[in-house]
């Protein structure tokens, strides 16, 4: 869950840059599926970077997702803080094709609070084939560290922030600005329906005293801490869930809150323990041992 900044201040001059048909060998998807890295083939004609006028009081994002082809009911959207990260497609800003500029899409987004810096934070994403937004956020663009998304010349001030495994967030500093971005793939292919399984999670919690409840939290429930309570029997916590994908990330928390997230084993005599990376589903029977929970069995080392 560690975050760090990737410097990407864009220059203010306008340059006409084609949306390059860059071949990419993508990183391994942390959700266990083949990462979708799409690129335009030799027969794909992508227009040069268009010049889009700014809209007063709104951020204009001009996006070239190289190789993207709409399928079924999926569309391109921006998931961000302008609506409190509401991922109901009806409440999200949708990208529209730029007329006369094949391969480019534009979204005009009014920030929630123009006094903040950044005024806008979020991620370009695709909807699923059925027009829904996956709770796992699987169809977001890939990260800047692997060269799979970038801010282009001609943009107002913006940066890319890398977070979690292969995810990147766009931060825009100024209201009434235009930001040009390009990407070379999605975390998973929005046009391929992933295989799902019924998975049983079993967690042993030797340090946890009675009177608490353990919850399973992961991509399968949109990382909602209070959505999936587990049942305690024979010394272990269990829950069986449908719709789980191999490679889904997950963790355990106590009492349905990230304030009591699971922690690693502590060294003997230590007063705190560190966090852990996401666990990964790799079987239909997952058996785990949870050493500690934050502020329940031990404090978290900061």
Residue pairs with C-beta under 8 A, 6 or more apart in sequence:
1 163
1 164
1 275
2 163
3 161
3 162
3 163
4 161
4 162
5 159
5 161
5 162
6 144
6 145
6 159
6 160
6 161
6 162
6 168
7 159
8 144
8 150
8 151
8 158
8 159
8 160
9 157
9 158
9 159
10 151
10 152
10 153
10 154
10 155
10 156
10 157
10 158
10 179
10 180
11 153
11 154
11 155
12 154
12 156
13 153
13 154
14 51
14 153
14 154
15 49
15 152
15 153
15 154
16 48
16 49
16 51
17 48
17 49
17 152
17 153
17 154
18 46
18 47
18 48
18 49
19 40
19 46
19 47
19 48
19 49
19 64
19 66
19 103
19 104
19 182
20 46
20 66
20 182
21 39
21 40
21 41
21 42
21 44
21 46
21 66
21 67
22 39
22 66
22 184
23 39
24 37
24 39
24 146
24 147
24 148
24 184
24 185
25 37
26 35
26 36
26 37
26 142
26 146
26 148
26 184
26 185
27 35
27 142
27 143
27 146
27 148
27 166
28 35
29 35
29 166
29 187
29 188
29 247
30 164
30 165
30 166
30 247
30 249
30 278
30 280
31 136
31 138
31 187
31 188
31 219
31 245
31 247
31 248
31 249
32 245
32 246
32 247
32 248
32 280
32 281
32 282
33 188
33 194
33 245
33 246
33 247
35 142
35 166
35 185
35 187
35 188
36 185
36 186
36 187
36 188
36 189
36 190
36 192
37 142
37 148
37 184
37 185
38 65
38 66
38 67
38 68
38 184
38 185
38 186
38 189
39 66
39 67
39 184
39 185
40 46
40 66
40 67
40 103
41 67
44 67
44 103
45 102
46 64
46 66
46 102
46 103
46 104
47 98
47 100
47 101
47 102
47 103
47 104
48 101
49 62
49 64
49 101
49 104
49 152
49 154
49 180
50 62
50 98
50 100
50 101
50 104
51 154
52 60
52 62
52 98
52 106
52 178
53 60
53 178
54 60
54 176
54 177
54 178
55 108
55 176
56 176
57 110
57 114
57 175
57 176
58 108
58 109
58 110
58 111
58 175
58 176
59 108
59 109
59 110
59 111
59 119
59 120
59 172
59 175
59 176
59 177
59 178
59 179
60 106
60 107
60 108
60 109
60 177
60 178
60 179
61 78
61 95
61 106
61 107
61 109
61 124
61 170
61 172
61 179
61 181
62 98
62 104
62 105
62 106
62 178
62 179
62 180
62 181
63 76
63 95
63 104
63 105
63 106
63 107
63 124
63 180
63 181
63 182
63 183
64 103
64 104
64 105
64 180
64 181
64 182
64 183
65 76
65 105
65 124
65 126
65 141
65 182
65 183
65 186
66 103
66 182
66 183
66 184
66 185
67 184
67 185
68 76
68 103
68 126
69 191
71 129
71 190
71 191
72 129
72 130
72 131
72 191
73 127
73 129
73 130
73 131
74 126
74 127
74 128
74 129
74 131
74 139
74 190
74 191
75 89
75 94
75 95
75 126
75 127
75 131
76 94
76 95
76 105
76 107
76 124
76 125
76 126
76 127
77 89
77 92
77 93
77 94
77 95
77 107
77 124
77 125
77 126
77 127
77 133
78 92
78 93
78 95
78 107
78 109
78 122
78 123
78 124
78 125
79 85
79 87
79 92
79 122
79 123
79 125
79 133
79 137
79 140
80 93
80 109
80 120
80 121
80 122
80 123
81 111
81 112
81 120
81 121
81 122
82 93
82 109
82 110
82 111
82 112
82 120
82 122
83 91
83 92
83 93
83 112
84 112
85 122
86 92
87 133
87 135
88 133
89 127
89 131
89 132
89 133
92 133
93 107
93 108
93 109
94 107
95 105
95 106
95 107
95 124
96 105
96 106
96 107
97 104
97 105
98 104
98 105
98 106
109 120
111 119
111 120
111 175
113 119
114 175
117 173
118 158
118 159
118 171
118 172
118 173
119 172
119 173
119 174
119 175
120 170
120 171
120 172
121 161
121 169
121 170
121 171
121 172
122 169
122 170
123 137
123 140
123 141
123 167
123 168
123 169
123 170
124 140
124 141
124 149
124 170
124 181
124 183
125 133
125 137
125 139
125 140
125 141
125 186
126 139
126 186
126 190
127 133
127 139
127 190
128 134
128 139
128 190
129 190
129 191
129 193
135 219
135 220
135 221
135 222
135 223
136 219
136 220
136 222
136 245
136 248
137 167
137 187
137 219
138 186
138 187
138 188
138 194
138 219
139 186
139 187
139 188
139 190
140 167
140 186
140 187
141 148
141 149
141 168
141 183
141 185
141 186
141 187
142 148
142 149
142 166
142 168
142 183
142 184
142 185
142 186
142 187
143 149
143 162
143 166
143 167
143 168
144 150
144 160
144 162
144 168
145 162
145 166
145 168
146 166
147 184
148 183
148 184
148 185
149 160
149 168
149 181
149 182
149 183
149 184
150 160
150 181
150 182
150 183
151 158
151 159
151 160
151 170
151 179
151 180
151 181
152 180
152 181
152 182
153 180
154 178
154 180
155 177
155 178
155 179
155 180
155 181
156 172
156 173
156 174
156 177
156 178
156 179
157 172
157 173
157 174
157 177
158 170
158 171
158 172
158 173
158 177
158 179
159 170
159 171
159 173
160 168
160 169
160 170
160 171
161 168
161 169
161 170
161 171
162 168
163 169
165 249
165 278
166 187
167 187
170 179
170 181
172 179
188 194
194 245
195 245
195 246
196 242
196 243
196 244
196 245
197 244
197 245
197 246
197 284
198 240
198 241
198 242
198 244
198 284
199 220
199 240
199 241
199 244
199 281
199 283
199 284
199 285
199 286
200 238
200 239
200 240
200 241
200 284
200 285
200 286
201 216
201 230
201 238
201 239
201 240
201 241
201 250
201 286
201 288
202 236
202 237
202 238
202 285
202 286
202 287
202 288
203 214
203 216
203 230
203 236
203 237
203 238
203 252
203 288
203 289
203 290
204 235
204 236
204 237
204 287
204 288
204 289
204 290
205 214
205 237
205 252
205 289
205 290
205 293
206 289
206 291
207 291
207 292
207 293
207 297
207 298
208 214
208 254
208 290
208 293
208 296
208 297
212 254
212 255
212 293
212 296
213 229
213 230
213 232
213 254
213 255
213 256
214 229
214 230
214 232
214 237
214 252
214 253
214 254
214 290
215 225
215 226
215 227
215 228
215 229
215 230
215 252
215 253
215 254
215 255
215 256
216 228
216 230
216 239
216 241
216 250
216 252
217 223
217 224
217 225
217 227
217 228
217 250
217 251
217 252
217 253
217 258
218 248
218 249
218 250
218 251
218 278
218 279
218 281
219 245
219 248
219 249
219 250
220 241
220 243
220 244
220 245
220 248
220 250
220 281
221 227
221 228
221 241
225 253
225 256
225 257
225 258
226 256
226 257
227 256
228 239
228 241
229 239
229 256
230 237
230 238
230 239
231 237
231 238
231 239
237 252
244 281
245 281
246 281
246 282
247 280
247 281
247 282
248 280
248 281
249 278
249 279
249 280
249 281
250 278
250 279
250 280
250 281
251 261
251 262
251 276
251 278
251 279
252 261
252 262
252 288
252 290
252 293
253 260
253 261
253 262
253 293
254 260
254 293
254 296
255 296
259 294
259 295
260 293
260 294
260 295
260 296
261 275
261 293
261 294
261 300
262 276
262 290
262 291
262 292
262 293
262 294
263 273
263 274
263 275
263 276
263 291
263 292
263 293
263 294
263 297
263 298
263 300
264 273
264 274
264 275
264 276
264 291
264 292
265 273
265 291
265 292
266 272
266 273
266 291
266 292
266 298
270 298
271 298
271 299
272 298
272 299
272 300
272 301
272 302
273 291
273 292
273 298
273 299
273 300
273 301
274 300
274 301
275 300
279 286
279 288
292 298
294 300
